[in-house]
């Protein structure tokens, strides 16, 4: 099978990670793959991985979108794929117009619930022969807001490779803490997320500040970068957390995950998310806000906790519980590892997506 992945850009986002991992997994399964996008920070990574990439700006506006779709149709005629996989609104619309021009079918993935859903947008939305939803809320959203029938929906969770995210043992934890200059007595939370407003790091920091008043051993490692970095750093200073928080930027998250006791995510909006399941695979319990995908991913009281959006007091309460009951939270981390290795693997995601492609092609 030959598969073309169409996405808006190769920016630092979960959509890019999704497409790259899926493309590589499909190639390992014997399929021929290529990507189409406007490029971005991951462009060099695409080249390093030996994936073919066609540069195509998927612009806003009806005229520019039409021109982009025509160029995509030219790429499709040259590549002659069996199926296209559109991501984000511009990718799905370009695939729809390209299918009209070439007859090559396409599927889409809805990456985030809550996209614009005005009457006009619903009229312009085309979800392909089949739509992949990464969380339960996305299934309901597609049915209720866009009228996508159940038989054209697939619930397929995102997945990570357990071999690339091994469980952290005591020795690895010790090495990571020495590398990061953290003591054995430190209580460490880690967040792997872009430094953008939607991730709401401010709530996390306010919760940490409250918890640190009674437990100064708390430390927070922030892995990621973005447009809100200066704002995040300003909040850290305002709350007097300079000694408790390290902004690590865009880097390999493995040392931070290995050193941590709990993974923390306080997003205002989220989808299923790769970062929490990667943390789970390393053996960390996950605490995340009640955004889309949380209920699929976290078993409260067993593998972590789900807290209200924007609730700094809930953040503080969870952190203090981690400090008070470390063995309980270590047990939750082990349960999180078992859950992720059972349900949220890259192999499962690739196998189910491959089956979806085959179903589309078999239907003709």
C-alpha positions in Angstrom: 0.0 0.0 0.0 1.2 3.5 -0.8 0.1 6.2 1.7 0.4 10.0 1.6 0.2 11.9 4.9 -1.0 15.5 4.4 -0.6 18.0 7.3 -0.5 21.8 7.6 3.1 22.0 8.7 6.0 20.2 10.5 5.8 22.5 13.5 6.4 21.3 17.1 3.0 19.8 17.8 1.3 16.5 18.6 0.0 16.3 15.0 3.5 16.3 13.6 4.6 13.6 16.1 1.5 11.6 15.1 2.2 11.7 11.4 5.9 11.0 11.7 5.4 8.0 14.0 2.6 6.6 11.9 4.5 7.1 8.7 7.5 5.3 10.1 5.4 2.5 11.6 3.7 2.0 8.2 7.0 1.9 6.5 8.2 -0.8 8.9 5.0 -2.7 8.1 6.1 -2.8 4.4 4.1 0.2 3.0 5.5 3.0 0.9 4.9 6.4 2.5 5.4 10.1 1.9 4.5 13.4 3.6 3.1 16.7 2.3 3.3 19.8 4.4 4.6 23.4 4.5 7.7 22.3 6.4 8.8 23.5 9.8 11.1 22.7 12.7 10.8 18.9 12.1 11.8 19.1 8.4 15.4 18.1 9.1 14.0 15.2 11.3 11.9 14.0 8.3 15.0 14.0 6.1 17.1 12.2 8.8 14.5 9.5 9.0 14.6 9.0 5.3 11.0 9.9 4.7 10.0 11.6 1.4 8.5 15.0 1.8 6.7 17.3 -0.6 6.7 21.0 0.3 3.2 22.4 -0.1 1.8 25.5 1.8 -1.8 24.7 2.7 -2.9 28.4 2.9 -5.9 30.0 4.4 -8.6 31.5 2.2 -10.8 29.8 -0.5 -8.7 30.8 -3.5 -5.4 29.8 -2.0 -6.8 26.6 -0.7 -8.1 25.7 -4.2 -4.6 26.4 -5.6 -3.0 24.3 -2.9 -5.4 21.5 -3.6 -4.6 21.6 -7.3 -0.9 21.3 -6.4 -1.7 18.4 -4.1 -3.5 16.7 -7.0 -0.4 17.1 -9.1 1.6 15.4 -6.3 -0.9 12.6 -6.1 -0.8 12.0 -9.8 3.0 11.8 -9.6 3.2 9.6 -6.5 0.1 7.5 -7.3 -0.8 6.6 -3.7 -3.6 4.2 -2.8 -4.8 6.4 0.0 -4.3 9.9 1.5 -4.5 10.7 5.2 -5.5 14.3 6.0 -4.7 16.1 9.3 -6.0 19.4 10.5 -8.7 21.3 8.6 -6.5 22.5 5.7 -5.2 19.0 5.2 -8.6 17.4 5.2 -10.0 20.0 2.8 -7.0 19.7 0.4 -7.5 15.9 0.5 -11.2 16.3 -0.3 -10.5 18.5 -3.4 -7.6 16.2 -4.5 -9.9 13.2 -4.3 -12.4 15.0 -6.5 -9.6 15.6 -9.0 -7.8 12.2 -8.9 -10.2 9.7 -7.4 -7.7 8.7 -4.7 -9.7 8.2 -1.4 -8.7 9.7 1.9 -9.3 9.4 5.6 -8.9 12.0 8.3 -7.9 12.3 11.9 -9.7 14.7 14.2 -6.9 15.8 16.6 -8.7 18.2 18.8 -12.3 18.6 19.9 -13.6 22.1 19.9 -12.5 23.2 16.4 -14.6 26.0 14.8 -18.1 24.5 14.2 -20.1 27.4 12.7 -22.7 26.5 10.1 -20.3 27.5 7.3 -17.5 25.4 8.7 -19.8 22.4 9.0 -20.7 22.9 5.4 -17.1 23.0 4.4 -15.9 20.1 6.5 -15.3 16.9 4.7 -14.1 13.9 6.8 -13.2 11.5 4.1 -14.3 7.8 3.6 -13.5 7.2 7.3 -12.6 9.4 10.3 -10.2 8.5 13.1 -10.9 9.8 16.6 -8.1 9.6 19.2 -10.4 9.8 22.2 -14.0 9.0 23.2 -15.0 12.7 23.3 -14.0 13.1 19.6 -16.3 10.2 18.6 -19.3 12.0 20.2 -18.3 15.4 18.9 -18.0 14.1 15.3 -21.4 12.4 15.6 -23.3 15.3 17.2 -21.7 18.4 15.6 -20.8 17.1 12.2 -23.2 14.1 11.7 -20.5 11.6 10.9 -22.2 8.2 11.1 -20.9 5.5 13.5 -19.9 3.2 10.6 -17.4 5.8 9.3 -15.7 6.3 12.7 -12.8 4.6 14.3 -11.6 5.1 17.8 -7.9 4.7 17.7 -5.8 5.8 20.7 -2.4 7.4 20.1 0.5 5.1 20.9 4.2 5.2 21.8 6.9 2.5 21.5 7.6 0.9 24.9 11.2 0.1 23.7 11.9 3.8 23.3 10.3 4.7 26.7 11.6 2.0 29.0 10.5 1.7 32.7 12.8 3.7 35.0 14.5 1.5 37.6 16.2 2.8 40.8 19.6 3.0 39.1 18.3 5.0 36.2 16.4 7.3 38.6 19.6 7.9 40.6 21.7 8.7 37.5 19.1 11.1 36.2 18.9 13.0 39.5 22.7 13.3 39.7 22.7 14.6 36.1 20.1 17.2 36.9 21.5 18.1 40.3 18.5 16.9 42.3 18.8 15.2 45.7 17.2 11.9 46.6 14.9 13.8 49.0 13.5 16.0 46.3 9.9 15.5 45.2 9.9 16.0 41.5 7.1 16.7 39.1 7.7 16.9 35.3 5.7 18.5 32.5 6.5 17.9 28.9 4.5 20.4 26.9 4.9 23.4 24.6 5.2 26.7 26.5 1.9 28.0 25.1 -1.1 29.6 26.7 -3.3 26.6 26.0 -1.1 24.5 28.3 -1.8 26.8 31.2 1.5 26.5 33.0 0.4 29.4 35.3 -2.1 27.2 37.1 0.6 24.5 37.6 3.0 27.1 39.0 0.5 28.6 41.4 -0.3 25.1 42.7 3.4 24.4 43.1 3.9 27.7 45.0 1.2 26.7 47.5 2.5 23.2 48.0 6.1 24.4 48.4 5.0 26.6 51.4 4.7 23.5 53.5 7.0 21.2 51.6 10.1 23.0 50.2 11.5 19.8 48.7 9.2 20.2 45.6 10.9 20.7 42.2 9.2 21.1 38.8 11.0 20.3 35.5 9.4 22.0 32.5 10.4 20.3 29.2 9.4 22.3 26.1 9.6 25.7 24.5 7.3 28.1 22.8 5.9 31.6 22.5 4.9 31.9 26.2 8.4 31.1 27.6 9.0 34.6 28.7 5.6 34.8 30.4 6.2 31.4 32.2 9.6 32.6 33.4 8.0 35.8 34.7 5.4 33.9 36.7 8.1 31.7 38.2 9.9 34.9 39.4 6.7 36.5 40.6 5.8 33.4 42.7 9.3 33.1 44.1 9.8 29.7 42.5 13.3 30.2 40.9 14.8 27.6 43.2 12.0 25.1 42.6 11.4 25.2 38.8 13.8 24.5 35.9 12.8 25.5 32.4 14.7 23.0 30.3 13.5 24.1 26.9 13.2 21.8 23.9 15.3 18.8 24.8 15.4 15.0 25.2 12.7 14.4 28.0 14.1 11.1 29.1 16.3 12.4 31.9 13.5 14.6 33.3 11.0 11.7 33.2 13.5 9.3 34.9 14.2 11.8 37.7 10.5 12.5 38.4 7.9 11.2 40.8 4.8 12.3 38.9 3.8 13.7 35.5 1.7 16.9 35.6 -0.3 18.5 32.7 -2.7 21.4 33.3 -3.9 22.2 29.8 -7.0 24.2 29.1 -7.6 22.0 26.0 -6.0 18.8 25.0 -6.5 15.7 22.9 -5.3 12.3 23.8 -1.7 13.4 24.0 1.6 11.6 23.5 3.5 13.0 26.4 1.3 11.5 29.2 1.5 8.0 27.7 5.3 8.3 27.2 5.5 9.2 30.9 3.2 6.3 31.8 5.5 3.9 29.9 8.5 5.1 32.0 6.5 4.2 35.1 5.1 7.6 36.1 1.6 8.3 37.4 -0.1 11.0 35.4 -2.1 13.9 36.8 -3.9 15.9 34.1 -6.8 18.3 33.8 -10.3 17.1 32.8 -9.8 17.8 29.1 -10.5 15.5 26.1 -8.8 12.2 26.4 -8.2 12.3 30.1 -10.9 9.7 31.0 -9.5 7.3 28.3 -6.0 7.7 29.5 -6.1 8.0 33.3 -7.7 5.7 35.9 -8.3 8.0 38.9 -6.9 6.5 42.1 -5.2 3.7 40.1 -2.8 5.3 37.6 -3.0 8.9 38.5 -5.6 11.6 39.0 -7.9 13.9 36.8 -8.2 17.4 38.2 -10.4 20.4 37.3 -9.2 22.8 34.7 -7.7 26.0 36.1 -7.7 24.7 39.7 -4.4 25.6 41.4 -5.6 24.3 44.7 -6.2 20.8 43.1 -2.6 20.9 41.8 -1.3 21.7 45.3 -3.5 19.0 46.9 -2.2 16.3 44.5 1.5 17.3 44.9 1.1 17.2 48.7 -0.4 13.8 48.5 2.5 12.6 46.4 4.8 13.8 49.1 2.7 12.2 51.9 2.2 8.9 50.2 5.2 8.1 48.0 4.6 4.3 48.0 1.0 4.7 46.9 2.1 6.9 44.0 4.9 4.6 43.0 2.3 1.8 42.8 0.1 4.0 40.6 3.2 4.6 38.4 3.6 0.8 37.9 -0.1 0.5 37.1 0.2 3.3 34.6 3.1 1.5 32.9 1.0 -1.7 32.7 -2.0 0.2 31.2 0.1 2.0 28.6 2.0 -1.1 27.6 -1.4 -2.9 27.1 -3.5 -0.2 25.4 -1.4 2.7 24.2 1.4 1.3 22.0 2.6 2.5 18.6 2.1 -1.1 17.3 -1.6 -1.1 18.3 -2.1 2.4 16.7 -0.4 1.3 13.5 -2.3 -2.0 13.2 -5.7 -0.4 13.8 -4.9 2.4 11.4 -3.7 0.0 8.7 -7.0 -1.9 9.1 -8.9 1.3 8.6 -7.0 2.0 5.3 -7.8 -1.6 4.2 -11.5 -1.2 5.0 -11.6 2.0 2.9 -9.9 0.4 -0.1 -12.0 -2.8 0.2 -15.2 -0.7 0.1 -14.1 0.9 -3.2 
